[in-house]
Amino acid sequence: MADEEKIRQELASKRFTFSVMRDKDEQSVKTCGLNGSYGTPMTLVLDADGIVRWHGFNASAETAAAVEKQIDLLLQSFWVALVPDLPKELEAYAKGDYAKAHSAAKKILSDSKSAEVLRTAAETVEKNLEAGVKRLVDDGARSREQGYPARARTRLETVGKLFAGVPAGDEASAKLAALRADAAFARELNAEKTLENALEGLRRPKANRDAIRRNLENLAKANAESPVLPRIDQALATLK
C-alpha cells in the first residue's frame, strides 16, 4: 500500500519480478469501502457493479479456493440471460428453477393455440437455457486445456446443479460421469494438486526451495504430455 519499502521487501521475499503500482494515498481501498480493513498482499472479488463481494489478505491455497467459490456464486447469475416481461407461465425461469421452466416452455411450444407473445418468450427461455449450459461446458473445456482440471470438473458439476432436468444439462452431467472415469483426467487432477501443494510450500518460512524444485522437476517429467505441464514449468521458472 503506502509504505514503499515494505512493498519492496514483500516483492523481494516472494521473488516477484512483475511491475507493481503503489497507491501512496491508499485511495483505491478507501474507494472500495475497505477503510481500516486491508493489507498486502490482498485479493478482491468485485461483482459486475463494482461492489466488493469478498476480500482476503494472503495468497494461500485457501484464498484461491475462496476466490473460486465467490466467482462461481457470482457467475451463476450470468450463465443465463434475463428475459424482460416474462409471462407468469414461465416465472420458474426467473426463480432459477430451470427444469420446471424448460417443461413449461416445451408445453407452450407444443400447443398450437399458444399466443405468439407467449411462444416467443418460451423460445427465448429454451435458447437461453441451452446457451447457459454451453457457456459452462465450454468454460470447463477451456479450463482443462489450460491446465486447470479441478475447475473443469467444477464447471460440469455446476451444470448438474443448475440445469438438472434440462436436456442439454443432462448431457453435460453424462460428460462429467465420463470425465470422472477418465484415468488421464485423474492424473491431471493429481498433478494439479501436487503443484498447488508445492506452491503453498514455497510460501512457508524457510521453505526448502531446492527440494521443491526437484519435486517439480519430477512432476514435470511424469506429466510431459499433460495440459498441467505449462503451469509446472512456470513454477519451475520462478525457482531458477
KEKE-3310 file (N, C-alpha, C; in steps of 0.2 Angstrom, whole numbers, plus 5000, padded with zeros to 4 digits):
npx = (5004:5004:5017:5032:5044:5041:5033:5043:5051:5042:5040:5053:5055:5046:5051:5045:5044:5037:5029:5023:5011:5010:4999:5000:4993:4983:4970:4963:4959:4951:4941:4935:4928:4935:4941:4952:4953:4962:4977:4993:4999:4983:4968:4954:4937:4926:4909:4899:4894:4904:4905:4913:4913:4920:4935:4952:4967:4979:4990:4986:4983:4970:4965:4964:4954:4943:4941:4938:4926:4918:4918:4911:4899:4895:4895:4884:4873:4875:4875:4864:4853:4843:4826:4815:4799:4794:4782:4769:4768:4780:4788:4796:4808:4814:4816:4826:4823:4826:4823:4809:4806:4810:4801:4789:4791:4792:4779:4772:4776:4773:4759:4748:4739:4745:4748:4756:4766:4768:4774:4785:4792:4794:4802:4813:4817:4820:4831:4840:4843:4849:4860:4866:4870:4880:4889:4895:4900:4909:4918:4923:4929:4939:4946:4952:4960:4969:4976:4969:4961:4953:4945:4938:4931:4923:4915:4907:4900:4893:4884:4876:4870:4863:4856:4849:4838:4835:4837:4850:4858:4857:4865:4877:4880:4882:4894:4902:4901:4908:4920:4925:4928:4939:4955:4966:4962:4961:4974:4978:4972:4978:4991:4989:4985:4997:5006:5000:5002:5015:5018:5011:5020:5031:5028:5030:5039:5056:5056:5061:5068:5076:5073:5059:5060:5066:5056:5046:5052:5053:5039:5036:5042:5035:5023:5023:5015:5004:4991:4993:5007:5013:5010:5017:5030:5030:5030:5043:5051:5051:5059:5072)
npy = (4994:5010:5011:5011:5004:4993:4986:4984:4975:4964:4960:4956:4946:4936:4934:4941:4947:4955:4971:4983:4993:5008:5014:5028:5036:5028:5027:5019:5007:5014:5019:5007:5005:4999:5004:5004:4990:4981:4975:4969:4955:4957:4951:4955:4952:4958:4962:4963:4976:4983:4982:4977:4960:4951:4949:4946:4943:4936:4925:4912:4894:4892:4905:4905:4895:4901:4912:4906:4900:4911:4918:4908:4909:4921:4921:4912:4919:4924:4915:4912:4923:4937:4938:4950:4956:4943:4931:4924:4911:4906:4909:4902:4902:4914:4912:4903:4890:4879:4867:4866:4877:4874:4863:4870:4879:4870:4864:4875:4878:4867:4868:4872:4883:4892:4909:4921:4930:4923:4911:4916:4921:4908:4902:4910:4907:4893:4894:4902:4893:4883:4890:4894:4882:4878:4888:4885:4872:4875:4883:4875:4866:4874:4877:4865:4863:4873:4868:4867:4856:4854:4865:4863:4852:4857:4866:4857:4851:4861:4863:4852:4855:4867:4865:4853:4841:4848:4845:4848:4850:4838:4830:4836:4832:4819:4819:4823:4812:4803:4810:4808:4795:4794:4790:4798:4811:4810:4809:4822:4829:4825:4829:4843:4845:4842:4851:4863:4861:4861:4875:4881:4877:4884:4896:4896:4900:4898:4889:4875:4877:4870:4857:4858:4862:4850:4841:4847:4846:4832:4830:4837:4829:4817:4821:4825:4825:4831:4844:4851:4854:4866:4875:4869:4871:4885:4887:4881:4890:4901:4897:4897)
npz = (5000:5005:5011:5003:5005:5012:5003:4993:5000:5002:4989:4986:4995:4990:4978:4967:4950:4942:4937:4949:4955:4966:4978:4985:4993:4997:4991:4983:4991:5000:4991:4988:4999:5010:5022:5035:5034:5027:5018:5013:5004:4995:4990:4980:4976:4965:4960:4945:4946:4952:4966:4981:4984:4991:5001:5004:5014:5011:5000:4999:4996:5002:5000:4986:4984:4990:4983:4971:4974:4977:4965:4957:4963:4960:4946:4943:4941:4929:4919:4912:4902:4907:4904:4898:4903:4907:4905:4917:4916:4914:4925:4933:4927:4930:4944:4944:4943:4933:4927:4928:4921:4908:4906:4906:4895:4885:4884:4881:4868:4861:4860:4849:4850:4858:4862:4852:4858:4870:4865:4859:4871:4877:4867:4869:4882:4881:4872:4879:4890:4884:4879:4892:4897:4888:4889:4902:4899:4889:4895:4905:4897:4891:4903:4907:4896:4898:4909:4921:4928:4940:4940:4928:4931:4941:4934:4926:4936:4941:4931:4932:4944:4942:4930:4930:4923:4912:4895:4888:4900:4906:4897:4899:4912:4910:4903:4913:4921:4913:4913:4926:4926:4918:4916:4913:4916:4929:4932:4929:4938:4950:4947:4947:4960:4967:4962:4967:4981:4981:4978:4988:4998:4995:5000:5013:5028:5028:5017:5009:4995:4985:4987:4984:4970:4965:4966:4958:4946:4944:4944:4932:4923:4924:4919:4906:4894:4899:4901:4912:4912:4907:4918:4928:4923:4923:4937:4940:4933:4941:4951:4947)
capx = (5000:5008:5024:5036:5050:5038:5031:5049:5053:5037:5042:5059:5054:5042:5054:5041:5048:5032:5028:5018:5009:5009:4994:5003:4987:4978:4963:4960:4955:4945:4936:4931:4925:4939:4944:4954:4952:4966:4984:4997:4995:4976:4964:4947:4932:4921:4904:4898:4893:4910:4904:4917:4909:4925:4942:4957:4974:4985:4990:4987:4978:4964:4962:4962:4948:4938:4940:4935:4919:4914:4917:4906:4892:4893:4894:4878:4868:4877:4875:4858:4851:4837:4820:4811:4792:4792:4775:4768:4768:4787:4791:4801:4814:4816:4817:4831:4820:4827:4820:4802:4805:4810:4795:4784:4792:4791:4772:4769:4778:4769:4752:4747:4735:4748:4749:4763:4770:4770:4778:4792:4796:4796:4808:4819:4819:4824:4838:4845:4845:4854:4866:4869:4874:4885:4894:4898:4903:4914:4922:4926:4934:4945:4950:4956:4966:4974:4979:4965:4956:4948:4940:4934:4926:4918:4910:4902:4896:4888:4879:4872:4866:4858:4852:4846:4831:4836:4841:4857:4861:4858:4870:4883:4881:4884:4901:4905:4902:4914:4927:4927:4930:4944:4962:4970:4959:4963:4982:4979:4970:4984:4997:4987:4986:5004:5008:4997:5005:5022:5017:5010:5026:5036:5026:5031:5045:5062:5055:5067:5067:5079:5068:5053:5062:5067:5049:5043:5056:5050:5032:5036:5044:5029:5017:5026:5010:4998:4990:4996:5014:5015:5009:5023:5036:5030:5033:5050:5055:5052:5064:5079)
capy = (5000:5017:5010:5008:5000:4986:4983:4981:4969:4959:4958:4953:4939:4932:4934:4943:4952:4959:4978:4984:5000:5009:5019:5031:5039:5022:5029:5013:5003:5018:5019:5001:5004:4994:5008:5000:4983:4979:4973:4967:4956:4957:4949:4957:4950:4963:4960:4967:4983:4986:4981:4971:4955:4947:4951:4942:4946:4932:4922:4905:4890:4893:4911:4903:4891:4906:4916:4902:4899:4918:4919:4903:4911:4927:4919:4908:4924:4926:4909:4913:4930:4939:4938:4955:4955:4936:4929:4920:4904:4905:4913:4897:4904:4920:4909:4898:4883:4878:4861:4867:4882:4870:4859:4875:4881:4864:4864:4881:4877:4861:4870:4877:4888:4897:4916:4922:4933:4918:4907:4920:4920:4901:4901:4913:4903:4887:4896:4904:4888:4879:4894:4894:4875:4878:4893:4882:4867:4877:4886:4869:4863:4878:4876:4859:4864:4877:4865:4868:4851:4854:4870:4860:4847:4861:4869:4852:4850:4867:4862:4847:4858:4872:4863:4846:4841:4852:4840:4850:4849:4831:4828:4838:4828:4812:4821:4823:4805:4800:4813:4805:4788:4795:4789:4804:4816:4808:4811:4829:4832:4823:4834:4850:4846:4841:4858:4868:4859:4864:4882:4883:4876:4890:4902:4895:4902:4893:4884:4871:4878:4865:4851:4859:4862:4843:4838:4850:4843:4825:4831:4839:4823:4812:4824:4828:4826:4834:4851:4855:4855:4873:4878:4867:4874:4892:4887:4880:4896:4906:4894:4897)
capz = (5000:5005:5013:4998:5007:5014:4997:4990:5004:5001:4982:4986:4999:4986:4971:4961:4946:4939:4939:4955:4956:4973:4979:4991:4997:4999:4989:4980:4995:5003:4986:4988:5006:5015:5027:5041:5034:5021:5019:5007:4998:4996:4984:4980:4971:4963:4955:4939:4948:4955:4973:4983:4987:4996:5001:5009:5015:5009:4993:5000:4993:5005:4997:4979:4984:4992:4977:4966:4976:4976:4957:4955:4965:4956:4939:4942:4939:4922:4914:4908:4902:4909:4899:4900:4903:4907:4907:4923:4914:4914:4930:4936:4924:4934:4950:4944:4943:4925:4924:4928:4916:4902:4905:4904:4888:4880:4884:4877:4861:4858:4860:4843:4852:4862:4860:4849:4863:4874:4861:4858:4877:4878:4863:4872:4888:4878:4869:4885:4894:4880:4879:4898:4898:4883:4892:4907:4897:4885:4900:4908:4892:4891:4909:4906:4891:4901:4915:4927:4928:4945:4938:4923:4935:4945:4929:4924:4942:4942:4926:4935:4949:4939:4924:4930:4920:4905:4891:4887:4906:4907:4893:4902:4918:4907:4902:4920:4924:4909:4915:4932:4925:4914:4920:4911:4919:4936:4933:4928:4945:4954:4945:4949:4967:4969:4960:4972:4987:4981:4978:4995:5002:4994:5004:5020:5031:5027:5013:5005:4988:4981:4987:4980:4963:4962:4966:4952:4940:4943:4942:4925:4919:4924:4916:4900:4890:4902:4900:4918:4912:4907:4924:4932:4920:4925:4944:4940:4931:4947:4956:4944)
cpx = (5004:5015:5028:5041:5047:5036:5038:5052:5049:5039:5048:5059:5050:5045:5050:5045:5043:5031:5022:5017:5008:5004:4996:4998:4982:4971:4960:4956:4949:4939:4931:4928:4928:4943:4946:4954:4955:4973:4987:5000:4988:4973:4957:4943:4926:4915:4903:4897:4898:4910:4909:4913:4913:4932:4946:4964:4980:4984:4990:4982:4971:4961:4960:4955:4942:4936:4936:4927:4915:4913:4911:4899:4890:4891:4887:4873:4869:4876:4869:4856:4844:4832:4815:4804:4790:4785:4774:4769:4776:4791:4796:4808:4818:4819:4823:4829:4820:4823:4812:4801:4805:4804:4789:4784:4790:4783:4769:4770:4775:4762:4751:4743:4738:4749:4756:4768:4772:4775:4785:4796:4798:4802:4814:4822:4823:4831:4843:4847:4850:4861:4870:4873:4880:4891:4898:4902:4910:4920:4926:4931:4940:4949:4954:4962:4971:4977:4976:4960:4951:4943:4935:4929:4921:4913:4905:4897:4891:4882:4874:4867:4861:4854:4850:4839:4830:4840:4848:4861:4862:4864:4877:4885:4884:4892:4905:4906:4908:4920:4929:4930:4937:4951:4966:4968:4961:4970:4982:4977:4975:4990:4995:4988:4993:5007:5006:5000:5012:5022:5016:5016:5031:5034:5027:5038:5050:5060:5061:5066:5070:5075:5062:5054:5063:5060:5045:5046:5053:5043:5031:5037:5038:5023:5019:5021:5004:4997:4992:5003:5016:5014:5015:5029:5036:5033:5040:5054:5056:5057:5071:5082)
cpy = (5006:5016:5007:5003:4993:4983:4980:4975:4963:4956:4954:4946:4934:4931:4936:4948:4956:4966:4978:4992:5002:5015:5022:5034:5034:5024:5023:5009:5007:5019:5013:5000:5000:4998:5004:4993:4980:4978:4971:4960:4955:4955:4952:4954:4955:4960:4965:4975:4987:4986:4975:4966:4950:4950:4947:4945:4942:4928:4915:4901:4891:4900:4909:4900:4896:4910:4913:4901:4906:4919:4914:4906:4917:4925:4915:4913:4926:4921:4910:4920:4931:4939:4944:4953:4947:4935:4924:4913:4901:4908:4908:4899:4909:4917:4904:4891:4881:4872:4862:4872:4879:4866:4864:4877:4876:4864:4869:4880:4871:4862:4875:4883:4893:4904:4917:4925:4928:4913:4910:4920:4913:4899:4904:4910:4897:4889:4898:4898:4884:4883:4894:4887:4876:4883:4889:4876:4869:4880:4880:4866:4867:4878:4870:4860:4868:4875:4866:4863:4852:4859:4867:4855:4851:4864:4864:4851:4855:4866:4857:4850:4863:4869:4856:4846:4845:4847:4842:4849:4842:4828:4830:4834:4821:4813:4821:4816:4802:4803:4810:4798:4788:4795:4795:4810:4816:4810:4818:4832:4831:4828:4841:4850:4846:4848:4863:4867:4862:4871:4884:4882:4881:4896:4902:4897:4897:4888:4881:4872:4873:4859:4852:4859:4855:4840:4840:4847:4836:4825:4833:4833:4818:4815:4828:4829:4829:4841:4855:4857:4862:4877:4876:4870:4882:4892:4886:4886:4901:4903:4895:4904)
cpz = (5000:5007:5007:5000:5009:5008:4993:4994:5003:4994:4982:4989:4994:4979:4966:4957:4942:4941:4945:4955:4963:4974:4986:4996:4999:4997:4986:4985:4999:4998:4986:4995:5011:5020:5033:5040:5027:5023:5013:5009:5000:4990:4985:4974:4971:4959:4949:4940:4951:4963:4975:4987:4992:4995:5006:5009:5013:5002:4994:4996:4995:5001:4990:4979:4986:4986:4972:4968:4975:4969:4955:4957:4961:4948:4938:4939:4932:4917:4910:4908:4904:4903:4902:4899:4903:4909:4913:4922:4914:4919:4934:4933:4928:4941:4950:4944:4935:4923:4923:4922:4909:4901:4903:4897:4883:4879:4880:4870:4858:4858:4854:4844:4856:4859:4857:4854:4868:4871:4860:4865:4878:4873:4866:4878:4886:4876:4874:4889:4891:4880:4886:4899:4894:4886:4897:4904:4893:4890:4904:4903:4891:4897:4909:4901:4894:4907:4921:4927:4934:4943:4933:4926:4938:4940:4927:4930:4943:4937:4929:4940:4947:4934:4924:4928:4914:4901:4890:4894:4908:4903:4896:4908:4915:4905:4908:4922:4920:4911:4921:4931:4920:4918:4919:4915:4927:4937:4933:4935:4950:4953:4948:4956:4970:4968:4965:4979:4987:4981:4985:5000:5001:4998:5011:5022:5030:5023:5009:4998:4983:4981:4983:4972:4961:4962:4960:4946:4939:4941:4934:4921:4918:4921:4910:4895:4893:4901:4906:4917:4911:4914:4929:4929:4923:4933:4944:4938:4937:4952:4953:4947)
residu = (MET:ALA:ASP:GLU:GLU:LYS:ILE:ARG:GLN:GLU:LEU:ALA:SER:LYS:ARG:PHE:THR:PHE:SER:VAL:MET:ARG:ASP:LYS:ASP:GLU:GLN:SER:VAL:LYS:THR:CYS:GLY:LEU:ASN:GLY:SER:TYR:GLY:THR:PRO:MET:THR:LEU:VAL:LEU:ASP:ALA:ASP:GLY:ILE:VAL:ARG:TRP:HIS:GLY:PHE:ASN:ALA:SER:ALA:GLU:THR:ALA:ALA:ALA:VAL:GLU:LYS:GLN:ILE:ASP:LEU:LEU:LEU:GLN:SER:PHE:TRP:VAL:ALA:LEU:VAL:PRO:ASP:LEU:PRO:LYS:GLU:LEU:GLU:ALA:TYR:ALA:LYS:GLY:ASP:TYR:ALA:LYS:ALA:HIS:SER:ALA:ALA:LYS:LYS:ILE:LEU:SER:ASP:SER:LYS:SER:ALA:GLU:VAL:LEU:ARG:THR:ALA:ALA:GLU:THR:VAL:GLU:LYS:ASN:LEU:GLU:ALA:GLY:VAL:LYS:ARG:LEU:VAL:ASP:ASP:GLY:ALA:ARG:SER:ARG:GLU:GLN:GLY:TYR:PRO:ALA:ARG:ALA:ARG:THR:ARG:LEU:GLU:THR:VAL:GLY:LYS:LEU:PHE:ALA:GLY:VAL:PRO:ALA:GLY:ASP:GLU:ALA:SER:ALA:LYS:LEU:ALA:ALA:LEU:ARG:ALA:ASP:ALA:ALA:PHE:ALA:ARG:GLU:LEU:ASN:ALA:GLU:LYS:THR:LEU:GLU:ASN:ALA:LEU:GLU:GLY:LEU:ARG:ARG:PRO:LYS:ALA:ASN:ARG:ASP:ALA:ILE:ARG:ARG:ASN:LEU:GLU:ASN:LEU:ALA:LYS:ALA:ASN:ALA:GLU:SER:PRO:VAL:LEU:PRO:ARG:ILE:ASP:GLN:ALA:LEU:ALA:THR:LEU:LYS)
# end
